[in-house]
Amino acid sequence: MNRSSIEYAMRQTRVLYVPDRRIDSFGDTRFNFRMVTEPMDEVGLCRIRSGWVEANRPRIIRPADLRGVETEGFGADAARFFEWMESQGARLRALMEYGFRFGRSDVHEELVHEPVREVEEKLAREALSSGDPFRAVIAGVDDAWEVSLLSFMLEMIQQSHEINFFDFRRRGLI
């Protein structure tokens, strides 16, 4: 995957249903995601991927030369994504120094012969009625769906920042 593919995926990714929960300050957080993508070569067809994506605190403190973002269950595109983010001036230092781990698991795919907008709306309604505070619905790019998933996770980290900052301050850690 090249830089322009990553940029395209970042611009096109939309969170259709935002989970009620945020990234936990001192623990691990798992989101139950549904991602809708549209294959480029077929009209009236969309792909639904479902599974779990996690943000985990590090299990051990690592020396500075071994720190970085780890990805489990992701392909090589995940490393390229973080390289691209840094090249764009993204402030990933905290993620790198803290040694954050991202993982994905139990991913299943299904093809649906319905218009993508109808499927997006249907999945968002299902998420709302499920009552699951960790459910997310994402519209992504088919060929770069892992980038879309990581983009969602970074958005959740940004939304969690104020809460996490408050938790760290309350415990006297900053």
Summary of the structure (lengths in Angstrom):
residues: 174
radius of gyration: 16.6
end to end distance: 38.4
largest distance: 55.1
contacts: 492
relative contact order: 0.28
helix: 41%
strand: 25%
